[in-house]
Amino acid sequence: MATAHPPEHPHIVVHAPALDGSRRVTAGDETLGVASHVDDVAELLRLADLYATDVEESALVEWQGGGPDDWPGLHEHHGHHEG
């Protein structure tokens, strides 16, 4: 009985951005959540006990419809709060 191996990581996919720029994150056929920043992806994986040290470079994570820097529609919400 070879049970010493760690469990297989499910295939993690960051899906193409939705209309609001958010991106669904799935592991196998399970939805982990919706991310609006690359840090959110890392947090969703951490909460699911899927430790990817660098989600931007990890072979575990497949980025569909854009890379870790593609969050369309979300960038213009920052920096417009000056009086």
Phi and psi restraints in degrees (range 20) as a CNS / XPLOR table:
assign (resid 1 and name C) (resid 2 and name N)
       (resid 2 and name CA) (resid 2 and name C) 1.0 -98.0 20.0 2
assign (resid 2 and name N) (resid 2 and name CA)
       (resid 2 and name C) (resid 3 and name N) 1.0 82.3 20.0 2
assign (resid 2 and name C) (resid 3 and name N)
       (resid 3 and name CA) (resid 3 and name C) 1.0 -106.9 20.0 2
assign (resid 3 and name N) (resid 3 and name CA)
       (resid 3 and name C) (resid 4 and name N) 1.0 13.1 20.0 2
assign (resid 3 and name C) (resid 4 and name N)
       (resid 4 and name CA) (resid 4 and name C) 1.0 -77.5 20.0 2
assign (resid 4 and name N) (resid 4 and name CA)
       (resid 4 and name C) (resid 5 and name N) 1.0 -18.9 20.0 2
assign (resid 4 and name C) (resid 5 and name N)
       (resid 5 and name CA) (resid 5 and name C) 1.0 -71.1 20.0 2
assign (resid 5 and name N) (resid 5 and name CA)
       (resid 5 and name C) (resid 6 and name N) 1.0 141.8 20.0 2
assign (resid 5 and name C) (resid 6 and name N)
       (resid 6 and name CA) (resid 6 and name C) 1.0 -65.4 20.0 2
assign (resid 6 and name N) (resid 6 and name CA)
       (resid 6 and name C) (resid 7 and name N) 1.0 153.5 20.0 2
assign (resid 6 and name C) (resid 7 and name N)
       (resid 7 and name CA) (resid 7 and name C) 1.0 -61.4 20.0 2
assign (resid 7 and name N) (resid 7 and name CA)
       (resid 7 and name C) (resid 8 and name N) 1.0 148.4 20.0 2
assign (resid 7 and name C) (resid 8 and name N)
       (resid 8 and name CA) (resid 8 and name C) 1.0 -62.3 20.0 2
assign (resid 8 and name N) (resid 8 and name CA)
       (resid 8 and name C) (resid 9 and name N) 1.0 137.0 20.0 2
assign (resid 8 and name C) (resid 9 and name N)
       (resid 9 and name CA) (resid 9 and name C) 1.0 -71.3 20.0 2
assign (resid 9 and name N) (resid 9 and name CA)
       (resid 9 and name C) (resid 10 and name N) 1.0 133.9 20.0 2
assign (resid 9 and name C) (resid 10 and name N)
       (resid 10 and name CA) (resid 10 and name C) 1.0 -67.2 20.0 2
assign (resid 10 and name N) (resid 10 and name CA)
       (resid 10 and name C) (resid 11 and name N) 1.0 161.6 20.0 2
assign (resid 10 and name C) (resid 11 and name N)
       (resid 11 and name CA) (resid 11 and name C) 1.0 -73.8 20.0 2
assign (resid 11 and name N) (resid 11 and name CA)
       (resid 11 and name C) (resid 12 and name N) 1.0 117.3 20.0 2
assign (resid 11 and name C) (resid 12 and name N)
       (resid 12 and name CA) (resid 12 and name C) 1.0 -96.5 20.0 2
assign (resid 12 and name N) (resid 12 and name CA)
       (resid 12 and name C) (resid 13 and name N) 1.0 128.4 20.0 2
assign (resid 12 and name C) (resid 13 and name N)
       (resid 13 and name CA) (resid 13 and name C) 1.0 -126.2 20.0 2
assign (resid 13 and name N) (resid 13 and name CA)
       (resid 13 and name C) (resid 14 and name N) 1.0 129.8 20.0 2
assign (resid 13 and name C) (resid 14 and name N)
       (resid 14 and name CA) (resid 14 and name C) 1.0 -100.0 20.0 2
assign (resid 14 and name N) (resid 14 and name CA)
       (resid 14 and name C) (resid 15 and name N) 1.0 112.6 20.0 2
assign (resid 14 and name C) (resid 15 and name N)
       (resid 15 and name CA) (resid 15 and name C) 1.0 -77.4 20.0 2
assign (resid 15 and name N) (resid 15 and name CA)
       (resid 15 and name C) (resid 16 and name N) 1.0 167.0 20.0 2
assign (resid 15 and name C) (resid 16 and name N)
       (resid 16 and name CA) (resid 16 and name C) 1.0 -59.2 20.0 2
assign (resid 16 and name N) (resid 16 and name CA)
       (resid 16 and name C) (resid 17 and name N) 1.0 150.1 20.0 2
assign (resid 16 and name C) (resid 17 and name N)
       (resid 17 and name CA) (resid 17 and name C) 1.0 -61.0 20.0 2
assign (resid 17 and name N) (resid 17 and name CA)
       (resid 17 and name C) (resid 18 and name N) 1.0 140.9 20.0 2
assign (resid 17 and name C) (resid 18 and name N)
       (resid 18 and name CA) (resid 18 and name C) 1.0 -77.0 20.0 2
assign (resid 18 and name N) (resid 18 and name CA)
       (resid 18 and name C) (resid 19 and name N) 1.0 -179.6 20.0 2
assign (resid 18 and name C) (resid 19 and name N)
       (resid 19 and name CA) (resid 19 and name C) 1.0 -59.5 20.0 2
assign (resid 19 and name N) (resid 19 and name CA)
       (resid 19 and name C) (resid 20 and name N) 1.0 -32.0 20.0 2
assign (resid 19 and name C) (resid 20 and name N)
       (resid 20 and name CA) (resid 20 and name C) 1.0 -89.3 20.0 2
assign (resid 20 and name N) (resid 20 and name CA)
       (resid 20 and name C) (resid 21 and name N) 1.0 3.0 20.0 2
assign (resid 20 and name C) (resid 21 and name N)
       (resid 21 and name CA) (resid 21 and name C) 1.0 92.2 20.0 2
assign (resid 21 and name N) (resid 21 and name CA)
       (resid 21 and name C) (resid 22 and name N) 1.0 -10.1 20.0 2
assign (resid 21 and name C) (resid 22 and name N)
       (resid 22 and name CA) (resid 22 and name C) 1.0 -76.1 20.0 2
assign (resid 22 and name N) (resid 22 and name CA)
       (resid 22 and name C) (resid 23 and name N) 1.0 156.4 20.0 2
assign (resid 22 and name C) (resid 23 and name N)
       (resid 23 and name CA) (resid 23 and name C) 1.0 -131.7 20.0 2
assign (resid 23 and name N) (resid 23 and name CA)
       (resid 23 and name C) (resid 24 and name N) 1.0 129.0 20.0 2
assign (resid 23 and name C) (resid 24 and name N)
       (resid 24 and name CA) (resid 24 and name C) 1.0 -75.9 20.0 2
assign (resid 24 and name N) (resid 24 and name CA)
       (resid 24 and name C) (resid 25 and name N) 1.0 141.7 20.0 2
assign (resid 24 and name C) (resid 25 and name N)
       (resid 25 and name CA) (resid 25 and name C) 1.0 -118.1 20.0 2
assign (resid 25 and name N) (resid 25 and name CA)
       (resid 25 and name C) (resid 26 and name N) 1.0 124.1 20.0 2
assign (resid 25 and name C) (resid 26 and name N)
       (resid 26 and name CA) (resid 26 and name C) 1.0 -124.1 20.0 2
assign (resid 26 and name N) (resid 26 and name CA)
       (resid 26 and name C) (resid 27 and name N) 1.0 152.7 20.0 2
assign (resid 26 and name C) (resid 27 and name N)
       (resid 27 and name CA) (resid 27 and name C) 1.0 -126.9 20.0 2
assign (resid 27 and name N) (resid 27 and name CA)
       (resid 27 and name C) (resid 28 and name N) 1.0 109.9 20.0 2
assign (resid 27 and name C) (resid 28 and name N)
       (resid 28 and name CA) (resid 28 and name C) 1.0 64.7 20.0 2
assign (resid 28 and name N) (resid 28 and name CA)
       (resid 28 and name C) (resid 29 and name N) 1.0 -128.1 20.0 2
assign (resid 28 and name C) (resid 29 and name N)
       (resid 29 and name CA) (resid 29 and name C) 1.0 -102.2 20.0 2
assign (resid 29 and name N) (resid 29 and name CA)
       (resid 29 and name C) (resid 30 and name N) 1.0 16.5 20.0 2
assign (resid 29 and name C) (resid 30 and name N)
       (resid 30 and name CA) (resid 30 and name C) 1.0 -106.0 20.0 2
assign (resid 30 and name N) (resid 30 and name CA)
       (resid 30 and name C) (resid 31 and name N) 1.0 132.0 20.0 2
assign (resid 30 and name C) (resid 31 and name N)
       (resid 31 and name CA) (resid 31 and name C) 1.0 -85.4 20.0 2
assign (resid 31 and name N) (resid 31 and name CA)
       (resid 31 and name C) (resid 32 and name N) 1.0 122.9 20.0 2
assign (resid 31 and name C) (resid 32 and name N)
       (resid 32 and name CA) (resid 32 and name C) 1.0 -83.9 20.0 2
assign (resid 32 and name N) (resid 32 and name CA)
       (resid 32 and name C) (resid 33 and name N) 1.0 -30.5 20.0 2
assign (resid 32 and name C) (resid 33 and name N)
       (resid 33 and name CA) (resid 33 and name C) 1.0 155.5 20.0 2
assign (resid 33 and name N) (resid 33 and name CA)
       (resid 33 and name C) (resid 34 and name N) 1.0 -169.7 20.0 2
assign (resid 33 and name C) (resid 34 and name N)
       (resid 34 and name CA) (resid 34 and name C) 1.0 -120.1 20.0 2
assign (resid 34 and name N) (resid 34 and name CA)
       (resid 34 and name C) (resid 35 and name N) 1.0 130.7 20.0 2
assign (resid 34 and name C) (resid 35 and name N)
       (resid 35 and name CA) (resid 35 and name C) 1.0 -109.5 20.0 2
assign (resid 35 and name N) (resid 35 and name CA)
       (resid 35 and name C) (resid 36 and name N) 1.0 147.5 20.0 2
assign (resid 35 and name C) (resid 36 and name N)
       (resid 36 and name CA) (resid 36 and name C) 1.0 -122.4 20.0 2
assign (resid 36 and name N) (resid 36 and name CA)
       (resid 36 and name C) (resid 37 and name N) 1.0 8.6 20.0 2
assign (resid 36 and name C) (resid 37 and name N)
       (resid 37 and name CA) (resid 37 and name C) 1.0 -161.3 20.0 2
assign (resid 37 and name N) (resid 37 and name CA)
       (resid 37 and name C) (resid 38 and name N) 1.0 155.4 20.0 2
assign (resid 37 and name C) (resid 38 and name N)
       (resid 38 and name CA) (resid 38 and name C) 1.0 -59.6 20.0 2
assign (resid 38 and name N) (resid 38 and name CA)
       (resid 38 and name C) (resid 39 and name N) 1.0 -31.0 20.0 2
assign (resid 38 and name C) (resid 39 and name N)
       (resid 39 and name CA) (resid 39 and name C) 1.0 -64.9 20.0 2
assign (resid 39 and name N) (resid 39 and name CA)
       (resid 39 and name C) (resid 40 and name N) 1.0 -32.2 20.0 2
assign (resid 39 and name C) (resid 40 and name N)
       (resid 40 and name CA) (resid 40 and name C) 1.0 -64.7 20.0 2
assign (resid 40 and name N) (resid 40 and name CA)
       (resid 40 and name C) (resid 41 and name N) 1.0 -37.5 20.0 2
assign (resid 40 and name C) (resid 41 and name N)
       (resid 41 and name CA) (resid 41 and name C) 1.0 -61.0 20.0 2
assign (resid 41 and name N) (resid 41 and name CA)
       (resid 41 and name C) (resid 42 and name N) 1.0 -47.4 20.0 2
assign (resid 41 and name C) (resid 42 and name N)
       (resid 42 and name CA) (resid 42 and name C) 1.0 -60.3 20.0 2
assign (resid 42 and name N) (resid 42 and name CA)
       (resid 42 and name C) (resid 43 and name N) 1.0 -40.5 20.0 2
assign (resid 42 and name C) (resid 43 and name N)
       (resid 43 and name CA) (resid 43 and name C) 1.0 -67.6 20.0 2
assign (resid 43 and name N) (resid 43 and name CA)
       (resid 43 and name C) (resid 44 and name N) 1.0 -41.1 20.0 2
assign (resid 43 and name C) (resid 44 and name N)
       (resid 44 and name CA) (resid 44 and name C) 1.0 -61.9 20.0 2
assign (resid 44 and name N) (resid 44 and name CA)
       (resid 44 and name C) (resid 45 and name N) 1.0 -40.7 20.0 2
assign (resid 44 and name C) (resid 45 and name N)
       (resid 45 and name CA) (resid 45 and name C) 1.0 -66.8 20.0 2
assign (resid 45 and name N) (resid 45 and name CA)
       (resid 45 and name C) (resid 46 and name N) 1.0 -39.2 20.0 2
assign (resid 45 and name C) (resid 46 and name N)
       (resid 46 and name CA) (resid 46 and name C) 1.0 -63.7 20.0 2
assign (resid 46 and name N) (resid 46 and name CA)
       (resid 46 and name C) (resid 47 and name N) 1.0 -43.6 20.0 2
assign (resid 46 and name C) (resid 47 and name N)
       (resid 47 and name CA) (resid 47 and name C) 1.0 -64.1 20.0 2
assign (resid 47 and name N) (resid 47 and name CA)
       (resid 47 and name C) (resid 48 and name N) 1.0 -28.2 20.0 2
assign (resid 47 and name C) (resid 48 and name N)
       (resid 48 and name CA) (resid 48 and name C) 1.0 -90.6 20.0 2
assign (resid 48 and name N) (resid 48 and name CA)
       (resid 48 and name C) (resid 49 and name N) 1.0 9.8 20.0 2
assign (resid 48 and name C) (resid 49 and name N)
       (resid 49 and name CA) (resid 49 and name C) 1.0 60.1 20.0 2
assign (resid 49 and name N) (resid 49 and name CA)
       (resid 49 and name C) (resid 50 and name N) 1.0 30.9 20.0 2
assign (resid 49 and name C) (resid 50 and name N)
       (resid 50 and name CA) (resid 50 and name C) 1.0 -110.8 20.0 2
assign (resid 50 and name N) (resid 50 and name CA)
       (resid 50 and name C) (resid 51 and name N) 1.0 92.8 20.0 2
assign (resid 50 and name C) (resid 51 and name N)
       (resid 51 and name CA) (resid 51 and name C) 1.0 -85.5 20.0 2
assign (resid 51 and name N) (resid 51 and name CA)
       (resid 51 and name C) (resid 52 and name N) 1.0 101.5 20.0 2
assign (resid 51 and name C) (resid 52 and name N)
       (resid 52 and name CA) (resid 52 and name C) 1.0 -104.3 20.0 2
assign (resid 52 and name N) (resid 52 and name CA)
       (resid 52 and name C) (resid 53 and name N) 1.0 117.5 20.0 2
assign (resid 52 and name C) (resid 53 and name N)
       (resid 53 and name CA) (resid 53 and name C) 1.0 -63.9 20.0 2
assign (resid 53 and name N) (resid 53 and name CA)
       (resid 53 and name C) (resid 54 and name N) 1.0 -36.6 20.0 2
assign (resid 53 and name C) (resid 54 and name N)
       (resid 54 and name CA) (resid 54 and name C) 1.0 -140.1 20.0 2
assign (resid 54 and name N) (resid 54 and name CA)
       (resid 54 and name C) (resid 55 and name N) 1.0 97.0 20.0 2
assign (resid 54 and name C) (resid 55 and name N)
       (resid 55 and name CA) (resid 55 and name C) 1.0 -62.9 20.0 2
assign (resid 55 and name N) (resid 55 and name CA)
       (resid 55 and name C) (resid 56 and name N) 1.0 -23.7 20.0 2
assign (resid 55 and name C) (resid 56 and name N)
       (resid 56 and name CA) (resid 56 and name C) 1.0 -73.0 20.0 2
assign (resid 56 and name N) (resid 56 and name CA)
       (resid 56 and name C) (resid 57 and name N) 1.0 -28.4 20.0 2
assign (resid 56 and name C) (resid 57 and name N)
       (resid 57 and name CA) (resid 57 and name C) 1.0 -113.3 20.0 2
assign (resid 57 and name N) (resid 57 and name CA)
       (resid 57 and name C) (resid 58 and name N) 1.0 -10.9 20.0 2
assign (resid 57 and name C) (resid 58 and name N)
       (resid 58 and name CA) (resid 58 and name C) 1.0 -63.3 20.0 2
assign (resid 58 and name N) (resid 58 and name CA)
       (resid 58 and name C) (resid 59 and name N) 1.0 138.5 20.0 2
assign (resid 58 and name C) (resid 59 and name N)
       (resid 59 and name CA) (resid 59 and name C) 1.0 -72.0 20.0 2
assign (resid 59 and name N) (resid 59 and name CA)
       (resid 59 and name C) (resid 60 and name N) 1.0 -13.1 20.0 2
assign (resid 59 and name C) (resid 60 and name N)
       (resid 60 and name CA) (resid 60 and name C) 1.0 -76.4 20.0 2
assign (resid 60 and name N) (resid 60 and name CA)
       (resid 60 and name C) (resid 61 and name N) 1.0 -22.3 20.0 2
assign (resid 60 and name C) (resid 61 and name N)
       (resid 61 and name CA) (resid 61 and name C) 1.0 -107.8 20.0 2
assign (resid 61 and name N) (resid 61 and name CA)
       (resid 61 and name C) (resid 62 and name N) 1.0 126.3 20.0 2
assign (resid 61 and name C) (resid 62 and name N)
       (resid 62 and name CA) (resid 62 and name C) 1.0 -105.6 20.0 2
assign (resid 62 and name N) (resid 62 and name CA)
       (resid 62 and name C) (resid 63 and name N) 1.0 124.6 20.0 2
assign (resid 62 and name C) (resid 63 and name N)
       (resid 63 and name CA) (resid 63 and name C) 1.0 -98.2 20.0 2
assign (resid 63 and name N) (resid 63 and name CA)
       (resid 63 and name C) (resid 64 and name N) 1.0 115.3 20.0 2
assign (resid 63 and name C) (resid 64 and name N)
       (resid 64 and name CA) (resid 64 and name C) 1.0 -104.9 20.0 2
assign (resid 64 and name N) (resid 64 and name CA)
       (resid 64 and name C) (resid 65 and name N) 1.0 139.1 20.0 2
assign (resid 64 and name C) (resid 65 and name N)
       (resid 65 and name CA) (resid 65 and name C) 1.0 70.1 20.0 2
assign (resid 65 and name N) (resid 65 and name CA)
       (resid 65 and name C) (resid 66 and name N) 1.0 20.5 20.0 2
assign (resid 65 and name C) (resid 66 and name N)
       (resid 66 and name CA) (resid 66 and name C) 1.0 142.1 20.0 2
assign (resid 66 and name N) (resid 66 and name CA)
       (resid 66 and name C) (resid 67 and name N) 1.0 153.7 20.0 2
assign (resid 66 and name C) (resid 67 and name N)
       (resid 67 and name CA) (resid 67 and name C) 1.0 -88.0 20.0 2
assign (resid 67 and name N) (resid 67 and name CA)
       (resid 67 and name C) (resid 68 and name N) 1.0 -169.4 20.0 2
assign (resid 67 and name C) (resid 68 and name N)
       (resid 68 and name CA) (resid 68 and name C) 1.0 -61.6 20.0 2
assign (resid 68 and name N) (resid 68 and name CA)
       (resid 68 and name C) (resid 69 and name N) 1.0 -15.8 20.0 2
assign (resid 68 and name C) (resid 69 and name N)
       (resid 69 and name CA) (resid 69 and name C) 1.0 -98.7 20.0 2
assign (resid 69 and name N) (resid 69 and name CA)
       (resid 69 and name C) (resid 70 and name N) 1.0 1.5 20.0 2
assign (resid 69 and name C) (resid 70 and name N)
       (resid 70 and name CA) (resid 70 and name C) 1.0 -98.6 20.0 2
assign (resid 70 and name N) (resid 70 and name CA)
       (resid 70 and name C) (resid 71 and name N) 1.0 98.8 20.0 2
assign (resid 70 and name C) (resid 71 and name N)
       (resid 71 and name CA) (resid 71 and name C) 1.0 -132.4 20.0 2
assign (resid 71 and name N) (resid 71 and name CA)
       (resid 71 and name C) (resid 72 and name N) 1.0 69.2 20.0 2
assign (resid 71 and name C) (resid 72 and name N)
       (resid 72 and name CA) (resid 72 and name C) 1.0 -63.5 20.0 2
assign (resid 72 and name N) (resid 72 and name CA)
       (resid 72 and name C) (resid 73 and name N) 1.0 142.4 20.0 2
assign (resid 72 and name C) (resid 73 and name N)
       (resid 73 and name CA) (resid 73 and name C) 1.0 86.1 20.0 2
assign (resid 73 and name N) (resid 73 and name CA)
       (resid 73 and name C) (resid 74 and name N) 1.0 -9.0 20.0 2
assign (resid 73 and name C) (resid 74 and name N)
       (resid 74 and name CA) (resid 74 and name C) 1.0 -103.8 20.0 2
assign (resid 74 and name N) (resid 74 and name CA)
       (resid 74 and name C) (resid 75 and name N) 1.0 -17.1 20.0 2
assign (resid 74 and name C) (resid 75 and name N)
       (resid 75 and name CA) (resid 75 and name C) 1.0 -75.9 20.0 2
assign (resid 75 and name N) (resid 75 and name CA)
       (resid 75 and name C) (resid 76 and name N) 1.0 -32.2 20.0 2
assign (resid 75 and name C) (resid 76 and name N)
       (resid 76 and name CA) (resid 76 and name C) 1.0 -74.7 20.0 2
assign (resid 76 and name N) (resid 76 and name CA)
       (resid 76 and name C) (resid 77 and name N) 1.0 -1.3 20.0 2
assign (resid 76 and name C) (resid 77 and name N)
       (resid 77 and name CA) (resid 77 and name C) 1.0 -82.6 20.0 2
assign (resid 77 and name N) (resid 77 and name CA)
       (resid 77 and name C) (resid 78 and name N) 1.0 -8.0 20.0 2
assign (resid 77 and name C) (resid 78 and name N)
       (resid 78 and name CA) (resid 78 and name C) 1.0 -104.1 20.0 2
assign (resid 78 and name N) (resid 78 and name CA)
       (resid 78 and name C) (resid 79 and name N) 1.0 139.1 20.0 2
assign (resid 78 and name C) (resid 79 and name N)
       (resid 79 and name CA) (resid 79 and name C) 1.0 87.5 20.0 2
assign (resid 79 and name N) (resid 79 and name CA)
       (resid 79 and name C) (resid 80 and name N) 1.0 8.1 20.0 2
assign (resid 79 and name C) (resid 80 and name N)
       (resid 80 and name CA) (resid 80 and name C) 1.0 -108.9 20.0 2
assign (resid 80 and name N) (resid 80 and name CA)
       (resid 80 and name C) (resid 81 and name N) 1.0 27.9 20.0 2
assign (resid 80 and name C) (resid 81 and name N)
       (resid 81 and name CA) (resid 81 and name C) 1.0 -107.6 20.0 2
assign (resid 81 and name N) (resid 81 and name CA)
       (resid 81 and name C) (resid 82 and name N) 1.0 13.5 20.0 2
assign (resid 81 and name C) (resid 82 and name N)
       (resid 82 and name CA) (resid 82 and name C) 1.0 -71.9 20.0 2
assign (resid 82 and name N) (resid 82 and name CA)
       (resid 82 and name C) (resid 83 and name N) 1.0 142.4 20.0 2
